[in-house]
Each structure stands twice: as C-alpha cells, then as structure tokens.
Amino acid sequence: MRRFILLAACAALIACPGENSTLSGEGAGADFSADGGLSFGDVGAVVEGGVVGDGPSSPDTFVDPNDLDGDGLSNDEEKKLGTDPLLDDTDNDGIKDKTEVGSAQAPKDEDGDGQIDALEPNDFDSDKDGTPDSKDNDNTDGPCGSLPRLFANATLNTSAKLKKSCSPYKVLGALFVLNKAQLSAEAGVEVRFGPRASLQIGNNAAKGELWLKGATGSAVVLTADSKTPQPGYWRGVVLENAKPLNLTNVEIRWAGGATNGGDPQAQVLIKASNQIAVTDSVFEDGAGAGIHSVVVNTSARHLLAFHNNKFARLKGQALALNVRHVGELEGGNDFGGAEVGVLGTDIKKDSKWRALGAGSRYAFSENSVNVNAELILEAGVSIDFATNTEFRVGYLGKGRLETRGTQAEPVTLSSVTAKAGSWTGLIFSSGKNALTQTKVIGGGRNSTTNTEAGIYVGQSGSLKATTTTITDSAAYGAYLFLNNDGCKKLVTPAGLVFSGAVAKCKLFCLDDTNSPGVCSVP
C-alpha cells in the first residue's frame, strides 16, 4: 500500500533521491519515486542570523532562523518529519503542520498507514474510494489507486497519462518527469498545484517530456490549489532538459512564483528544449512571463508552431524569446497588451517580424543589437529599446533593415522612456536599407560613431526613406556620412520628416570641393 504514496519519504532539507526506493504504479505503466524533502538550494538558503531566498519573511516581519515558517516546528524537526520548513501547512489542507503533528517525537498518524497526518490532506482522496487520505489506511484501493492523484516531491520515471475520470490531480512540492518519461493528459484534466509547487521536465542527467493536448471547451488546466490564489502562487513548469514541448488547448494560471538561482519568473520556463509547439492555449494571472525561453537554436527552428494563444493579466512579459526565433511567431496570438521580450544581441538569420496587436511591443533588453542578416518589420510593428541601446545594421559588413509601415499602421522604433537621447538610434553600415512609414522616437544618444543622431548612415551604408518621422532626437535627427557617389544616389532627405525641438538633419557629402551639404528641415 505505501508503495503508492508519493509524499516525501526521506524527509530531509537536502535532496536525497538515492535513499529512496522506486514506487511502481500497477496497471498504469508508471514508476514513481519519492524525491526526499526540500533542499535549501531549491527553496532558500540559511545564513548565520537570517535567511536568503524565498522565505516567508517581509521587511517588517521577524523570522526565527530556526523556524522559517513560524509554525512552531523547528527546521530540524521538519527535516525529520518530511514537512516543508517554508510552509506552515505542507499538505495544504487548511490545518497547520504543528496542529497535525502534535509532538514531533510522536507525530500523529490517525489512519495508521505510516504517513503522518501533516503529509496527508484531510480534504483530498487520492484513490477516489470515498475516504480522505488522512483517514484512509490504504490510499491505493480505489479506482484511481494505480496512478495516484496526489504528487508531492515525486518523480515520474516512466510514461503516464492523467485521466479525466481521476481529475483533479494535486501536486504538493515538486513533480519531476525524468528518464525519458512522457507526462500526458486526457482532455479536461485539471492539475492543482500547492504553494511553491512545480512541474519540472528533465534534469542535468536525464530528459523528460510534456505532451498536453486538450480540446475546444475541454482544456487541460494547470492551476493553483487555492480558492483565493495570487499571481505566483505556484512556481510553474520548468523544462530543464526536455524533449520537444507540445501544448494544445492548455490553460496555465496563477504560476510564475519566485525562484532561487537567478532563473527568470515564468509560468513556463524553457531552459533546454530544442523545439516547442504551443497552440490554442491560455496563460493568465502569472507573476512572471507567460513563457520565457532561453533556448538558442543556431540551425533549426525553435517554435515549430505558435499560434492562437492568449496571454492576460500577467505581471511580466507575455513571452520572451531569443532574437533568432522572434520571426518564427505565427499569427492569431493575443498578447493582451503585454511586451514580447527579445533576448540576445545578434540577428544572423533572415527573418520577418509581424505586428503583435493592440498595445503590445517587442522589447529589447540588451544595450547592443546587431543586424547581420535581412530583417523585415511588417506594418504595425512597435519596438522598445533599452536605455543606451545601439541598433546597428551591417556592422560586420552585411545586413539589411526594411520596414513596411502604412499610414494606418506605421512601424514605431522607440525606447522604454521615449525621451530624447534615451537610446542611440539606427546606425546603418550596409546598403539597400529602406524605411517606409516609420517613426524613430527618442534616439540620438552618443554612440560608437560619436554622433548623436536618430538615424546615422555611414560611409559604406545607404538608406531609402519614405515618410519616415524622426522625433525628439538628442541632437541630429539624421546624420548622413556619404561619399560623392552616395550623395548622388541618396533619396533619404526627401522622405524624412522632423519633429521635436532638437531634431536636425545634417547631410555630410564628400563632393569635389570636400565640403558638407546640409538638408533643410521643414
């Protein structure tokens, strides 16, 4: 009977998977193992006289370093019991750990099944036999006993499919999917996650796979195990070392809780998965990004499919992708006015970026962006650059920028603040660039060219501009440094419109007399 109970067996504050036996699920083809207790590497670090990490403290709250969650059980006692030192109600059933434990030396076990009451929710029936776990001395004799409905610090070692008839499932702690196992679910399955709980696919030693496919009107739902959740209630899904991710008609809510170790907060954090397909899915009420991917595929697509997804009420960006893969986004996504973060500095692959919809912008976080391939920005694209950012086209001798704005949907290139000189602006070092119905706002910060201009065209660059507006540049609106042949071919000044008190245009042409020319400002 106990072989099916997934509550932490080694009960330690340090990870101890080697001390646990494998727990096999009968009839479901699934192997599980208890992964021990929580480690401070995962939940926060204890230091002399205080706590660093995710502890429950706030600036005006005293936290006893020997009792981090203030539940009356010391950290050492919780280590021995298997309860969470950072949660005062480990099994999330509304009864504090201390009450359910009683004496740490003789903890309560009402049903006598070998699991203490503090680790068995009194409001959940793992096997659906009609008796709650805290009173059931056999949590495997019901119709869902072969594949437990309750996971706490557990590992899925072989593939398993969650069943709608056994829904909802609960995850308390961390559920790991390892050893090439695939976790899937029938349409309509709901998985509820306790505070700080997470679903991790793969680790440094082994891959895992997540394949969730719901249906229209019957989504697979990953959500908080709470009637009054807040954004970040649970940590979310982490692809640490995963096979391709597949999410279709999946809804993820209330995730994105804080992590330790510098990982960005996200409802879905993709750290190592070569390819993903996410369609017709919903990401709502998260504390971090809806999806944050740090993956860089140099020779293949990262987004096999990405369309008809909805992002809403997020406290972070809707999506974050490496600059190489932004052009792989498909249409039909609703980003809810949130940003799509662009990671990385070099665009080395020809790509076309589409408009994101009302209120949503691409947002660069790097201070240097190099376009060394063809980049096309379609009508309606808006980009915010981080303060001090240089946007350089053809810096390594090749590269081309083309914008395709319209009067109704111009392309807008600005900065986070949109103040004059907040970013460098556009620097062209290669030929055949073209701007159409484009707004360049707040550029002109001094750059590697030592020129303060919203648009700078170097000696080896060229630009054709059509109804391009330069607004609030720090000094020059446009600075065009071209040789005599370039000046004869140049059609830029006629297509530039300047606004803002400091916007100016200077055209420097090395003609026969080696004297500069200046274009007029309307």
C-alpha positions in Angstrom: 0.0 0.0 0.0 2.7 2.5 0.9 4.4 2.0 -2.4 1.9 4.3 -4.0 2.2 7.2 -1.5 4.3 9.9 -3.0 4.8 12.1 0.0 8.4 12.8 0.8 10.0 9.6 2.2 13.5 10.7 3.1 12.1 13.8 4.9 15.2 16.0 4.6 16.2 19.5 3.8 18.7 18.2 1.3 17.9 16.2 -1.8 18.3 12.5 -1.2 16.9 10.6 -4.2 19.5 7.9 -3.7 17.9 6.9 -0.4 14.5 6.2 -1.8 13.2 3.1 -3.4 11.3 3.2 -6.7 7.5 3.1 -6.3 5.8 1.3 -9.2 2.2 2.0 -10.3 0.2 -1.0 -11.1 -1.7 -1.1 -14.4 -0.6 2.4 -15.5 2.8 1.7 -16.7 4.2 4.4 -14.4 7.1 4.3 -12.0 7.3 6.9 -9.3 9.9 7.6 -6.6 9.8 9.9 -3.6 12.5 12.5 -4.1 13.0 13.3 -0.5 12.4 16.6 1.2 13.2 20.1 0.0 16.7 21.4 -0.3 17.7 24.9 0.6 19.3 25.1 -2.9 15.7 25.0 -4.1 13.8 27.0 -1.5 16.2 29.4 0.0 19.5 29.5 1.8 20.0 29.7 5.5 22.8 32.0 6.6 24.0 32.9 10.0 21.4 35.1 11.7 18.9 35.2 8.8 17.5 33.8 5.6 18.3 34.4 1.9 15.8 33.3 -0.8 12.1 32.6 -0.9 11.4 32.5 2.8 8.2 33.9 4.1 9.7 37.0 5.7 8.9 40.6 4.8 10.9 43.7 5.7 8.8 44.3 8.8 8.4 40.7 10.0 10.8 38.9 12.3 11.7 35.4 11.2 13.2 32.9 13.6 16.1 31.3 11.6 15.4 28.1 13.4 11.7 28.1 12.4 11.5 29.7 9.0 7.7 29.3 8.5 6.8 30.2 12.1 4.6 27.1 12.6 6.1 26.0 15.9 8.2 23.2 14.4 11.9 23.8 14.2 13.7 23.4 10.8 15.4 20.3 12.2 12.1 18.8 13.3 10.6 19.5 9.9 13.6 17.9 8.3 13.0 14.7 10.2 9.2 14.7 9.6 9.3 15.5 5.9 7.3 18.7 6.2 8.2 21.9 4.4 10.2 24.3 6.5 9.0 27.2 4.5 5.3 26.3 4.6 3.2 26.2 7.8 0.7 23.9 6.1 2.7 21.4 4.0 -0.2 19.3 2.7 -2.3 22.5 2.0 -5.4 21.2 3.7 -6.1 24.3 5.9 -4.6 22.8 9.1 -1.2 24.0 10.3 1.6 21.5 10.4 2.1 21.9 14.2 -1.6 21.0 14.8 -1.4 18.0 12.6 1.9 16.8 14.0 1.3 17.3 17.7 4.5 16.1 19.2 7.5 16.0 16.8 8.7 13.0 18.8 5.5 11.1 18.3 3.7 12.7 15.3 0.0 11.9 14.7 -0.9 9.2 12.2 -4.7 8.9 12.5 -5.2 6.1 10.0 -2.1 4.2 10.9 -0.8 3.9 7.4 2.7 5.1 8.1 2.3 8.6 6.8 1.9 11.3 9.4 -1.3 13.5 9.2 0.7 16.6 8.3 1.6 14.9 5.0 -1.9 13.6 4.2 -4.5 16.1 3.3 -7.8 15.7 5.1 -9.6 17.3 2.2 -8.4 15.0 -0.6 -9.0 11.4 -1.5 -6.0 10.2 -3.6 -7.6 7.0 -4.8 -11.2 8.1 -5.0 -12.5 5.4 -2.7 -14.6 7.8 -0.7 -12.3 8.1 2.3 -10.0 11.2 2.7 -6.3 10.4 2.8 -5.9 11.4 6.5 -8.4 8.7 7.4 -7.6 6.1 4.8 -5.2 3.4 5.7 -4.9 2.3 2.1 -4.7 5.1 -0.5 -4.5 2.7 -3.4 -7.6 0.6 -3.2 -9.9 2.9 -5.1 -10.5 3.3 -8.9 -7.6 5.8 -9.2 -5.1 3.9 -7.0 -2.9 2.6 -9.8 -1.9 6.1 -10.8 -2.0 8.3 -7.7 -3.8 11.6 -7.9 -1.5 13.2 -5.3 2.1 14.0 -6.0 4.5 15.5 -3.5 8.2 15.7 -4.2 7.8 12.8 -6.6 9.5 11.6 -9.7 7.7 10.1 -12.7 10.2 7.6 -14.2 8.1 6.1 -17.0 5.4 7.5 -19.2 1.9 8.1 -17.7 -1.3 9.7 -18.8 -3.6 11.6 -16.4 -7.2 10.6 -16.7 -10.2 12.9 -16.7 -12.1 10.4 -14.5 -9.5 10.9 -11.8 -9.3 14.7 -12.1 -8.5 16.9 -10.3 -4.9 15.9 -9.5 -2.8 17.6 -6.9 0.9 18.4 -6.8 2.3 19.4 -3.4 6.1 20.1 -3.7 7.9 19.2 -6.9 6.9 16.7 -9.5 9.8 15.6 -11.7 9.4 13.9 -15.1 12.7 12.1 -15.8 14.4 9.1 -17.6 12.7 9.8 -21.0 9.3 9.6 -19.4 6.4 11.4 -21.0 3.6 13.0 -19.0 0.4 13.5 -20.9 -3.2 14.1 -20.0 -6.7 13.5 -21.4 -8.7 16.5 -22.4 -10.5 18.1 -19.5 -7.9 17.1 -16.8 -7.2 19.6 -14.1 -4.0 19.6 -12.1 -3.9 21.8 -9.0 -0.6 23.0 -7.6 0.1 23.8 -4.0 2.1 26.9 -2.8 5.6 26.9 -4.3 4.9 23.6 -6.1 6.4 23.0 -9.5 6.4 20.7 -12.5 10.0 20.1 -13.8 10.7 18.2 -17.0 14.1 16.6 -17.1 17.3 17.4 -15.1 21.0 17.5 -15.8 21.2 13.7 -16.1 18.0 12.8 -17.9 15.4 14.1 -20.3 11.7 14.2 -19.8 8.7 15.1 -22.0 5.5 17.1 -21.5 2.7 16.5 -24.0 -0.6 18.0 -23.0 -3.5 18.1 -25.6 -6.9 19.3 -24.6 -9.8 20.1 -26.8 -12.0 23.1 -27.6 -14.2 23.5 -24.5 -12.3 20.8 -22.6 -8.8 22.2 -21.9 -6.1 20.7 -19.8 -5.8 23.1 -16.9 -2.8 23.7 -14.6 -3.8 26.0 -11.8 -3.4 26.9 -8.1 -4.8 24.7 -5.3 -6.4 27.6 -3.6 -9.8 29.4 -3.6 -8.1 32.7 -3.3 -4.8 32.5 -5.3 -2.5 35.3 -6.1 -0.2 35.6 -9.1 2.9 33.4 -8.5 1.1 31.1 -6.1 3.0 28.1 -7.6 6.3 28.2 -9.4 5.2 26.9 -12.8 6.5 24.5 -15.4 10.3 24.2 -15.9 11.8 22.5 -18.9 15.2 21.8 -17.6 16.2 19.1 -20.1 13.3 18.2 -22.3 12.2 16.6 -25.5 10.0 18.8 -27.7 7.2 20.5 -25.7 3.7 20.2 -27.0 0.8 22.2 -25.5 -2.5 22.3 -27.3 -5.7 23.7 -25.6 -3.9 24.1 -22.3 -4.7 26.7 -19.7 -2.0 27.7 -17.1 -2.9 30.1 -14.3 -1.5 31.7 -11.1 2.0 30.4 -11.7 5.4 32.1 -12.1 6.4 32.2 -8.4 9.9 33.4 -7.4 12.8 31.1 -7.9 16.3 30.9 -6.4 19.4 30.7 -8.5 18.7 33.6 -10.9 16.1 31.9 -13.1 13.5 34.3 -14.5 10.0 34.0 -13.2 7.6 32.5 -15.7 4.6 30.3 -15.9 6.6 28.2 -18.4 10.4 28.5 -18.2 12.2 26.7 -21.1 15.8 26.2 -20.3 16.7 23.3 -22.6 14.2 22.1 -25.2 15.2 22.3 -28.8 11.7 22.8 -30.2 8.2 23.7 -28.9 4.7 23.7 -30.2 2.2 25.8 -28.3 -1.2 26.4 -29.8 -4.7 27.4 -28.7 -3.5 27.8 -25.1 -4.1 30.3 -22.3 -1.6 31.9 -19.9 -3.2 34.1 -17.3 -2.7 35.7 -13.9 1.0 34.9 -13.7 3.6 36.7 -11.6 6.3 36.5 -14.3 6.2 35.9 -18.1 3.7 33.6 -19.7 6.5 31.8 -21.4 10.2 32.6 -21.1 12.6 30.7 -23.3 16.4 31.0 -23.1 16.9 28.5 -25.9 19.1 29.4 -28.9 18.9 27.0 -31.9 21.5 28.1 -34.4 20.5 25.8 -37.3 16.8 24.9 -36.6 13.5 26.4 -35.7 12.7 26.7 -32.0 9.0 27.4 -32.5 7.6 24.5 -34.5 4.1 26.1 -34.0 3.0 29.1 -32.0 -0.5 30.5 -32.8 -3.9 31.3 -31.4 -2.6 31.6 -27.8 -3.9 34.1 -25.3 -1.9 36.0 -22.6 -3.8 38.0 -20.0 -3.2 39.7 -16.6 0.4 38.9 -16.4 2.8 40.8 -14.1 5.6 40.2 -16.5 6.1 39.9 -20.3 3.8 37.8 -22.2 6.6 36.0 -23.9 10.4 36.1 -24.0 12.5 34.7 -26.9 15.9 34.8 -28.3 16.2 37.3 -31.1 17.0 34.4 -33.5 13.5 33.0 -33.0 11.2 36.0 -32.9 10.5 35.7 -36.6 9.1 32.2 -36.0 6.0 33.6 -34.3 2.8 32.9 -36.1 -0.4 34.9 -36.2 -3.6 34.8 -34.1 -1.9 35.3 -30.8 -3.5 37.7 -28.2 -0.7 39.2 -26.1 -3.1 41.3 -24.1 -1.1 44.5 -24.4 2.0 43.0 -22.7 5.5 43.0 -24.1 7.3 40.3 -26.0 10.8 40.3 -24.7 13.7 39.9 -27.2 16.8 38.3 -25.8 20.3 38.3 -27.3 22.2 40.7 -29.5 22.8 39.3 -32.9 20.3 38.7 -35.8 22.2 36.3 -38.0 19.2 34.7 -39.8 16.9 36.3 -42.3 13.5 36.9 -40.6 10.3 38.8 -40.8 8.6 40.2 -37.6 4.9 40.6 -37.5 2.8 43.1 -35.5 1.8 41.9 -32.1 -1.6 43.5 -31.8 -3.0 46.4 -29.9 -0.8 47.8 -27.1 1.9 45.1 -27.4 5.5 45.8 -28.4 8.7 43.9 -28.8 11.2 44.9 -26.1 15.0 44.6 -26.3 16.9 44.2 -23.1 20.4 44.4 -24.5 22.5 47.5 -25.0 23.7 46.4 -28.4 21.8 44.9 -31.2 23.4 43.8 -34.5 21.5 43.1 -37.6 23.8 40.9 -39.8 21.0 39.4 -42.0 17.8 40.7 -43.6 15.3 41.9 -41.0 11.8 42.9 -42.3 9.4 44.7 -39.9 5.8 44.4 -41.1 3.2 47.1 -40.7 2.2 47.8 -37.1 5.4 46.5 -35.5 6.5 48.5 -32.4 9.8 48.0 -30.7 11.1 49.5 -27.4 14.8 49.5 -26.9 16.5 49.5 -23.6 18.2 52.7 -22.5 21.6 53.2 -24.2 20.8 50.6 -26.9 22.7 50.8 -30.2 20.8 49.3 -33.1 23.4 48.6 -35.8 22.7 47.3 -39.3 25.5 45.7 -41.3 28.1 46.3 -38.5 30.0 43.2 -39.7 29.8 44.1 -43.4 26.4 42.6 -44.2 22.8 43.1 -43.0 19.7 44.9 -44.2 16.7 46.5 -42.5 13.4 47.1 -44.2 10.3 48.5 -42.6 6.9 48.2 -44.2 4.7 50.5 -42.3 1.5 52.1 -43.6 -0.3 55.3 -42.8 -2.8 53.4 -40.7 -0.1 51.1 -39.1 3.3 52.7 -39.0 6.4 50.9 -37.7 7.5 52.5 -34.4 11.0 52.4 -33.1 11.4 53.9 -29.7 12.8 53.3 -26.2 11.4 52.4 -22.8 11.2 56.1 -21.8 10.8 57.7 -25.3 12.9 60.6 -24.1 15.4 62.4 -26.3 18.7 60.6 -26.4 17.5 57.6 -24.3 18.8 55.3 -27.0 21.3 55.6 -29.7 19.0 55.2 -32.7 19.6 53.4 -36.0 23.1 53.0 -37.4 23.4 51.8 -41.0 26.8 50.5 -42.2 25.5 48.5 -45.1 23.5 49.1 -48.2 19.9 48.7 -49.5 18.1 49.7 -46.3 14.6 51.0 -46.7 12.3 52.7 -44.2 8.6 53.2 -45.1 6.0 55.0 -42.9 8.3 54.6 -39.8 8.6 56.6 -36.6 12.0 56.9 -34.9 11.5 58.4 -31.4 13.9 59.4 -28.7 17.2 58.4 -30.4 20.4 60.4 -30.6 22.4 59.2 -27.6 26.1 59.3 -28.3 27.3 56.1 -29.9 30.3 54.3 -31.3 30.0 56.7 -34.3 30.5 59.7 -31.9 27.4 61.2 -33.5 24.2 62.0 -31.7 21.5 61.2 -34.3 18.3 59.3 -34.5 19.5 57.9 -37.8 23.1 57.6 -38.8 24.2 56.4 -42.2 27.9 55.6 -42.5 30.2 55.9 -45.5 29.5 52.3 -46.6 25.8 52.5 -45.9 22.7 53.6 -47.8 19.1 54.3 -47.0 15.9 55.0 -48.8 13.3 56.6 -46.6 9.6 57.2 -47.4 7.6 59.3 -44.9 9.9 58.5 -42.0 9.5 60.7 -39.0 12.3 61.4 -36.5 11.0 62.8 -33.3 12.9 64.1 -30.3 16.5 63.2 -31.1 19.1 64.4 -28.7 21.0 66.4 -31.4 20.8 65.5 -35.1 17.6 63.9 -36.5 19.7 62.3 -39.3 23.4 62.3 -39.9 24.4 61.0 -43.3 28.1 60.5 -43.9 28.5 59.5 -47.6 30.9 59.9 -50.4 30.1 61.8 -53.6 28.6 58.8 -55.4 26.4 58.1 -52.4 25.2 61.6 -52.3 24.1 61.5 -55.9 22.1 58.3 -55.3 20.7 59.4 -51.9 16.9 59.9 -51.8 16.7 59.9 -48.0 16.2 63.6 -47.2 13.0 63.9 -49.2 11.5 61.1 -47.2 12.4 62.4 -43.8 10.1 64.5 -41.6 11.4 66.0 -38.4 9.6 67.0 -35.2 10.7 67.9 -31.7 12.7 70.9 -30.7 16.1 69.3 -31.0 15.6 67.4 -34.2 18.0 68.5 -37.0 19.2 66.9 -40.2 22.8 67.1 -41.4 24.0 65.6 -44.7 27.7 65.3 -45.0 28.9 64.7 -48.6 32.5 64.5 -49.7 32.0 66.2 -53.0 34.6 67.7 -55.3 35.2 70.6 -53.0 35.2 68.3 -49.9 32.5 70.5 -48.4 29.5 69.3 -46.4 25.9 69.8 -47.5 23.0 70.4 -45.2 19.5 69.2 -45.9 16.7 71.6 -45.0 14.4 71.0 -42.1 10.6 71.5 -42.8 
